[in-house]
Amino acid sequence: METRDEFLSQSIYGLIHELPALGHCPIRVVCRDGVVYLRGKVDTPEHGVLAQALVSHLPGVRSVVNQLSLFGGDPGETDDPLDPLPGYRR
């Protein structure tokens, strides 16, 4: 049976990737106890703000941790710090 967090993660993932501005971006969504983690790459800072704003007012979302970075960012940064969390989506 799917948990509330898993359902929320999948719903948010689908919503983000339906938008033309974000659909091509490798954004992962993880939800834990209503806290949504956004991780991945976006084209502009405004796209990161858009993703966070889209998610922050959804029912069941307590808060959003925006860990999105820009394409071409620091090559030394790790790309998968959320792998161990349940609900991990690519």
C-alpha positions as CSV (number, residue, x, y, z in Angstrom):
1,M,0.0,0.0,0.0
2,E,1.3,3.4,-0.9
3,T,2.0,5.8,1.9
4,R,0.8,9.4,2.0
5,D,4.4,10.6,1.5
6,E,4.9,8.3,-1.5
7,F,1.6,9.5,-3.0
8,L,2.6,13.2,-2.4
9,S,6.1,12.6,-4.0
10,Q,4.6,11.0,-7.1
11,S,1.9,13.7,-7.5
12,I,4.5,16.5,-7.1
13,Y,6.9,14.8,-9.5
14,G,4.2,14.6,-12.1
15,L,3.0,18.2,-11.6
16,I,6.6,19.6,-11.9
17,H,7.3,17.6,-15.0
18,E,4.1,18.7,-16.8
19,L,5.3,22.3,-16.9
20,P,7.2,23.2,-20.1
21,A,9.8,25.2,-18.1
22,L,10.6,22.3,-15.8
23,G,9.6,19.2,-17.7
24,H,13.1,18.6,-19.2
25,C,14.9,19.3,-15.9
26,P,16.2,16.3,-13.8
27,I,14.3,17.2,-10.7
28,R,13.9,14.5,-8.0
29,V,11.1,14.8,-5.4
30,V,11.2,13.1,-1.9
31,C,8.6,13.6,0.8
32,R,9.1,12.7,4.4
33,D,6.4,13.5,6.9
34,G,5.1,16.2,4.7
35,V,8.4,17.9,4.1
36,V,9.2,18.0,0.4
37,Y,12.8,17.9,-0.8
38,L,13.5,19.1,-4.3
39,R,16.9,18.1,-5.7
40,G,18.3,18.4,-9.2
41,K,19.2,20.9,-11.9
42,V,17.2,23.8,-13.4
43,D,18.0,26.3,-16.1
44,T,17.5,29.5,-14.2
45,P,17.1,30.7,-10.6
46,E,13.6,31.6,-11.5
47,H,12.8,28.0,-12.4
48,G,13.9,26.9,-9.0
49,V,11.6,29.5,-7.4
50,L,8.8,28.3,-9.6
51,A,9.2,24.7,-8.6
52,Q,9.2,25.6,-4.9
53,A,6.2,27.9,-5.2
54,L,4.3,25.3,-7.1
55,V,4.8,22.7,-4.4
56,S,4.6,24.9,-1.3
57,H,0.8,25.4,-1.3
58,L,-0.3,21.9,-2.1
59,P,-2.4,20.1,0.5
60,G,-0.3,17.8,2.7
61,V,3.0,19.8,2.2
62,R,4.3,21.2,5.5
63,S,7.4,22.7,4.1
64,V,9.8,22.6,1.1
65,V,13.5,22.2,1.1
66,N,14.8,23.6,-2.2
67,Q,18.1,21.9,-3.0
68,L,17.9,22.7,-6.7
69,S,21.0,24.0,-8.5
70,L,21.7,25.5,-11.9
71,F,23.0,23.4,-14.8
72,G,26.7,24.0,-15.1
73,G,27.1,24.4,-11.4
74,D,29.9,23.2,-9.2
75,P,31.2,19.9,-10.8
76,G,32.4,18.7,-7.4
77,E,29.0,18.7,-5.9
78,T,27.4,15.3,-5.2
79,D,24.3,14.6,-7.3
80,D,22.5,11.9,-5.2
81,P,22.4,12.8,-1.5
82,L,18.8,11.8,-1.2
83,D,19.2,8.3,-2.6
84,P,18.6,6.5,0.8
85,L,15.3,8.4,1.5
86,P,12.1,6.5,0.7
87,G,10.2,7.9,-2.2
88,Y,13.3,8.7,-4.2
89,R,12.3,9.5,-7.8
90,R,14.5,10.3,-10.8
